Amino acid sequence: MPLVELGAYWNSFEAGLVQSKLEDAGIDSVLFDFDAANVWGSLMIPIRVMVLDEDEAKARTAIA
């Protein structure tokens, strides 16, 4: 069950909104680089929202 990147966001608010929409749709997700973005600044390191590859199509529909 590999993970795929659903999107990269330059601030934690946007990443959190996407993760919230996914949760409402019953899709598990993980935020990659959240802590690094907060330490080094999100202008340097984007926060990536990751989902299981089998959930990608449903996830893209949920955030559209």
ABEGO torsion letter per residue (X at the ends): XBBBBABBBABAAAAAAAAAAAAAAGBBBBBBGAAAAAAAEAAABBBBBBBBAAAAAAAAAAAX
